Amino acid sequence: MRVAALFSGAGGLDLGFKKAGFDVVWANEYDKTIWETFEKNHPETKLDRRSIRNIPNEELPQNIDGLIGGPPCQSWSLAGAMRGIEDDRGSLFYEYIRVLSHLKPKFFLAENVKGIVSSAHKQSFEHILHLFDEAGYTCHYEVLNACDYGVPQTRERVFIIGFRKDINVNFKFPKPVKDKVFLNSVIKGLEDAVPHKKGATLNTKLPNNEYLTGSFSTIFMSRNRRRAIDEHSFTIQAGGRHAPIHPLSPPMVKVDTDKFEFEGDYNRVRRLSVRECARIQTFPDDFIFYYSNVNDGYKMIGNAVPVELAKHIADSIKIALSSLPKKEQKKLDKEYNSTLFEAV
């Protein structure tokens, strides 16, 4: 089944769908610092490097069964200015809906931060759902925590899944998995992580096993940023300065209102490495991140949808479409000239 991806970034969502058996044939990403990483890790996918605003409808991919992607989320973040859809980045939702309305795929997936469903953005979110409805889609949305789906990280995100109204599917979000994954099982073997030095060769077993050095901001030190080795990581964010502290670093203790300090040997304090963050986001070790500025590595990883979570959602979409009556399946296959998945 053919899928197009918007706002792909490094392609965590794309990779999850590929692992579920989807064929991501076209992707769009405007950030030039990401292009090399995407193209070398997704060689079978055509990458369109233009801003989505500059891609006319007639140059979009044809015969697409699904559209996936998460418009930039900073405008909706509870930790940010929360300007929402009125912000330039928030308005990219309109571009997403423009593409969806033109391609009319069987389904779509839109991912965003939890803040989009906060009371501050209630009207904007209802407006977004109304636009999806006008485009011809029945929507399902839910806040999912990545740690419930085999991801060693506390990370809540909103997923909106829509199916074309003429396709009567019984969609259900994936159920949480029984076995939880914690830090100790994913960062093992990365003890040779090294501090990042621009232009230096990494003497580590795996690529990208380097970490940002430098001081910690007062904002960073206003909360505990360290989880124990037998816990889930804090959310992996899109920047090195806000990367969680390695669990073998000294504990952080509260000394005042909104003020923490490290307890013990400060020389043992370090941030998680780029590769450790990638593992926490469930990227495989053969997925290499290319950058000259180490912050771009953290950015690509932090902005991604965890691969395993993406796969669970993709599997649920596949199950829903595979459960259609054979007569309707044949009709859809003929319409899109695509191969239908076998039932999971």
C-alpha positions in Angstrom: 0.0 0.0 0.0 1.4 3.3 -1.1 2.0 6.1 1.4 3.1 9.7 1.2 4.7 11.5 4.1 4.7 15.2 5.0 7.1 16.9 7.4 9.1 13.7 7.5 12.2 14.9 9.4 14.5 11.9 9.7 11.6 9.6 9.1 10.8 7.8 12.4 7.1 7.7 11.4 8.0 6.6 7.9 10.2 3.8 9.2 7.5 2.5 11.5 5.1 2.3 8.6 7.7 0.5 6.5 8.2 -2.0 9.3 4.4 -2.6 9.2 4.6 -3.4 5.5 3.6 0.0 4.0 5.5 1.4 1.0 6.5 5.0 1.6 7.0 6.2 -1.9 7.2 10.0 -1.5 8.2 12.2 1.4 8.6 16.0 1.9 11.1 17.7 4.2 12.2 21.3 3.9 15.0 21.4 6.5 18.3 21.0 4.6 20.1 19.8 7.7 18.0 16.6 7.5 18.2 15.8 3.8 21.4 13.6 3.9 20.1 11.6 6.9 16.7 11.0 5.3 18.0 10.1 1.8 20.8 7.7 3.1 18.4 5.9 5.4 15.4 5.8 3.1 16.9 5.3 -0.4 13.7 3.8 -1.8 11.7 6.9 -1.0 11.6 10.0 -3.2 12.3 13.1 -1.1 10.8 16.4 -2.2 13.0 19.1 -0.6 10.7 22.0 -1.3 8.5 23.8 1.3 5.1 22.1 1.2 3.7 25.6 0.5 5.6 25.6 -2.8 4.5 22.2 -4.1 1.4 22.6 -6.4 -1.3 20.0 -6.3 -0.4 18.7 -9.8 3.2 17.8 -8.6 2.0 15.7 -5.6 2.4 11.9 -5.9 -0.5 10.1 -7.5 -2.4 6.9 -6.5 -1.6 7.3 -2.8 -3.4 5.1 -0.3 -2.3 6.9 2.8 -1.0 10.3 4.0 1.1 10.5 7.2 3.0 13.2 9.0 3.0 15.6 11.9 2.9 19.4 11.1 5.5 21.3 13.3 4.4 21.2 16.9 6.1 24.2 18.6 3.0 26.4 18.2 0.9 24.0 20.2 3.5 23.1 22.9 2.4 23.6 26.5 6.0 24.7 27.2 6.1 27.2 24.4 4.2 30.4 23.4 1.1 28.3 22.5 0.2 30.5 19.5 -1.5 27.5 17.8 -3.0 27.7 14.4 -2.5 31.5 14.2 1.3 31.0 14.2 3.1 30.6 10.9 4.1 27.0 11.8 0.7 26.1 13.2 -0.9 27.2 10.0 0.9 24.4 8.2 -2.0 22.3 9.2 -3.9 24.0 6.4 -1.3 22.8 4.0 -1.7 19.3 5.3 -5.4 19.5 4.7 -4.9 21.0 1.3 -2.8 18.0 0.3 -5.2 15.6 1.9 -8.2 17.1 0.1 -6.4 16.8 -3.3 -5.0 13.3 -3.0 -8.1 11.8 -1.3 -6.2 8.7 0.1 -8.0 6.0 2.0 -6.6 7.1 5.3 -4.4 9.8 7.0 -2.4 10.1 10.2 -1.6 13.5 11.8 0.6 13.6 14.9 1.1 16.5 17.3 2.0 17.4 20.9 -0.5 16.9 23.7 -1.0 20.7 23.9 -3.1 20.7 20.8 -6.0 19.3 22.8 -5.5 21.6 25.8 -8.3 23.9 26.9 -6.2 26.8 25.4 -6.5 25.3 21.9 -10.0 23.8 22.2 -11.5 26.0 19.5 -8.6 25.5 17.1 -8.6 21.8 17.6 -12.3 21.6 16.9 -11.7 23.7 13.8 -9.1 21.3 12.6 -11.4 18.3 13.1 -14.1 20.2 11.2 -11.7 20.8 8.3 -10.9 17.1 8.2 -14.6 16.4 8.2 -15.1 18.8 5.3 -12.3 17.1 3.4 -14.4 13.9 3.6 -12.9 12.0 6.5 -14.2 10.3 9.7 -11.7 11.0 12.4 -10.5 9.2 15.5 -8.1 10.8 17.9 -6.4 9.8 21.1 -3.4 10.8 23.4 -1.0 7.9 23.4 2.0 7.5 25.7 5.0 6.0 23.9 6.0 4.0 27.0 2.9 1.9 26.6 4.1 0.6 23.2 7.6 -0.8 23.7 9.3 2.6 23.9 11.5 3.3 26.9 10.3 6.8 27.3 7.5 8.9 28.8 6.2 10.7 25.7 2.5 11.8 25.2 1.4 12.8 21.8 -1.9 13.2 20.0 -2.7 11.0 17.0 -5.5 11.8 14.6 -6.4 8.9 12.3 -8.9 9.5 9.6 -10.6 7.3 7.0 -12.4 8.4 3.9 -16.2 8.5 4.6 -17.0 6.1 1.9 -14.8 3.5 3.6 -16.7 2.0 6.5 -13.9 0.7 8.7 -13.8 -0.4 12.4 -10.7 1.4 13.6 -9.3 0.9 17.1 -6.1 2.4 18.5 -3.5 -0.2 19.5 -3.8 -1.6 23.0 -0.8 -1.1 25.3 1.7 -3.9 25.2 2.2 -6.0 28.3 6.0 -5.9 28.5 7.5 -2.5 29.3 10.9 -1.5 28.1 13.2 0.6 30.4 16.5 2.4 30.0 18.7 -0.4 31.3 17.8 -2.6 28.3 18.4 0.0 25.6 21.5 2.0 26.5 23.5 -1.0 27.4 26.7 -1.3 25.4 27.0 2.5 24.8 29.4 3.1 27.7 32.1 4.3 25.3 30.1 7.5 24.5 32.4 10.5 24.1 32.0 14.3 24.4 31.3 15.9 21.1 34.3 17.7 19.5 33.7 19.4 16.2 35.7 17.7 13.4 37.0 14.9 15.7 36.8 11.3 14.8 34.5 9.2 17.1 36.3 6.3 18.7 33.1 4.5 19.6 31.6 1.2 18.6 28.5 2.8 17.1 28.1 6.0 15.0 26.6 9.1 16.8 27.6 7.9 20.3 28.6 11.4 21.4 27.1 13.8 23.7 26.8 17.6 24.0 28.9 19.2 26.7 28.6 22.6 28.3 26.6 24.2 31.1 23.0 23.7 32.0 20.5 26.6 31.8 18.5 27.7 34.8 15.4 26.4 33.0 17.0 23.0 32.7 18.0 23.0 36.4 14.5 24.0 37.5 13.3 20.4 37.3 14.7 16.9 37.8 16.1 15.7 34.4 17.5 12.4 35.4 15.6 9.1 35.5 17.1 5.9 37.1 18.4 3.1 35.0 15.3 0.9 35.7 12.8 3.6 34.7 11.6 5.1 31.5 13.5 8.1 30.1 12.0 11.6 30.2 10.8 12.8 26.8 13.6 13.1 24.2 13.4 16.7 23.1 14.6 18.4 19.9 17.9 19.8 21.1 21.1 18.8 22.9 20.9 21.4 25.7 17.6 19.8 26.9 18.6 16.2 26.5 17.9 14.1 29.7 20.8 13.4 32.0 22.4 9.9 31.8 21.0 7.6 34.5 24.4 6.8 35.9 25.1 10.5 36.5 24.7 11.8 40.1 21.0 12.3 41.2 19.4 15.7 41.0 18.1 17.1 44.3 15.7 20.0 44.9 17.3 22.8 46.9 14.8 25.6 46.4 11.6 26.4 44.4 12.3 25.6 40.8 15.9 24.9 41.5 17.8 21.6 41.5 21.5 20.7 41.9 23.5 17.6 41.2 24.4 15.5 44.3 27.9 14.0 44.2 30.7 14.1 41.7 29.8 16.8 39.1 32.5 15.3 36.8 30.2 12.3 36.3 27.4 14.4 35.0 26.6 14.0 31.3 23.7 14.3 28.9 22.5 11.3 27.0 24.4 10.8 23.7 22.9 11.1 20.3 22.9 7.3 19.9 21.4 6.8 23.3 18.6 9.1 22.4 18.1 7.3 19.1 17.8 4.0 20.9 15.3 5.5 23.3 13.3 6.7 20.3 13.6 3.0 19.0 15.7 3.8 15.9 17.8 0.8 15.0 21.6 1.0 15.3 22.1 0.9 11.5 20.1 4.1 11.2 22.9 6.7 11.0 22.4 10.4 11.6 24.5 12.8 9.5 25.3 16.3 10.8 28.2 18.7 11.4 26.5 20.4 14.4 25.7 17.8 17.1 22.5 19.7 18.0 21.1 18.8 14.6 21.5 15.1 15.6 19.5 15.7 18.7 16.9 17.7 16.8 16.3 15.0 14.2 15.8 12.4 16.9 13.7 14.5 19.3 11.3 15.6 16.6 10.7 12.0 15.4 7.8 9.7 16.2 9.3 6.7 18.0 9.6 4.0 15.4 8.0 1.2 17.5 5.0 3.4 18.4 4.6 4.3 14.7 4.6 0.6 13.8 1.9 -0.2 16.4 -0.4 2.5 14.9 0.4 1.4 11.3 -0.5 -2.2 12.2 -3.9 -1.0 13.6 -4.6 0.9 10.4 -3.7 -2.2 8.4 -6.0 -4.3 10.5 -8.9 -1.9 10.0 -8.5 -1.8 6.2 -7.9 -5.5 6.0 -11.2 -6.2 7.8 -13.3 -4.6 5.0 -15.7 -6.9 3.0 -14.0 -8.4 0.0 -16.3 -6.6 -2.4 -15.3 -3.3 -1.0 -11.6 -4.3 -0.9 -11.7 -5.1 -4.6 -13.4 -1.8 -5.3 -10.7 0.2 -3.5 -7.9 -1.8 -5.0 -9.2 -1.1 -8.5 -9.6 2.6 -7.7 -6.1 3.1 -6.5 -4.4 0.4 -8.5 -2.6 -0.8 -5.3 -2.1 -4.1 -3.7 -4.2 -4.8 -0.6 -2.6 -6.0 2.6 -3.3 -9.5 3.8 -5.0 -9.5 7.1 -2.6 -9.4 10.1 
